[in-house]
Amino acid sequence: MPEFDPTTIAMVALGLAAGGLVKGVTGLGLPIVALPILTTVMEVPAAISVMLVSMLLTNVVQAWRTGRVMWAVRRFWTLALGVAVGTIIGGNLSAQLESRWLYSIVAGCMLAFAGLGFSRFEPRVPETSRVWLSPMVGLSAGVLGGMSTMFGPPFVIYMAALRVPKEEFVASISMFMLVGSVCLGGTYSALGLLGEQAWLASFLAFVPALIGLQLGAWVRDRIDQERFRKVVYLALILLSLNLLRRAFF
């Protein structure tokens, strides 16, 4: 774990608050926004460990509010199983890859997500394909999330392609990310990357994340979400370009 000097503490608070704000407004995005901010003061594995509790608890809150968790479990349990397996694989890979490759993976995920958001790409998947496609999507998203915490993009694309209704969409995304967060925390603990200091830092980091989440819920009812969405995607592009700079220069 890094030394938590005032600058590091400030960047952690800023990153988690910003991530919580975006999640409160859009329903997802905490690690996508927080991770590149945190990696300005620490390595990717350390940043992931700091975010774990916030990822876990914000998804518990979000899933609980929908009241549709059991619907998501019944329909997508094979996807959740794929997430669990993939996250363990990805978590082990993240502990072994060089930082520049992790930065590149994170930046690539962010650019792809922002690009899809700007393009309004709308794929379609027939319901008959869900039986065999769900575990494949879960496995790939788990590997990606285990390496970078960015489980969201594959889930969002797949749920949109299936035309899942709004409340069920949020419940499903929350369930998948909750499974991924639990498995990632277990993997990092088994690898010795989550000692007492890391768990304490992760629990403390939940405070700004929760503040951001509540503020985001308040903002959601008061602003033009389309404009906010574009600002977020533009910020993600700029942050991802900075990560690529750090990876190769």
Secondary structure, DSSP 8 states (H G I E B T S, - for coil): -----HHHHHHHHHHHHHHHHHHHHHS--HHHHHHHHHTTTS-HHHHHHHHHHHHHHHHHHHHHHHS-HHHHHHHHHHHHHHHHHHHHHHHHHHTTS-HHHHHHHHHHHHHHHHHHHHHT------GGGHHHHHHHHHHHHHHHHHHHS--HHHHHHHHHHTT--HHHHHHHHHHHHHHHHHHHHHHHHHTT---HHHHHHHHHHHHHHHHHHHHHHHHHTTS-HHHHHHHHHHHHHHHHHHHHHHHH-
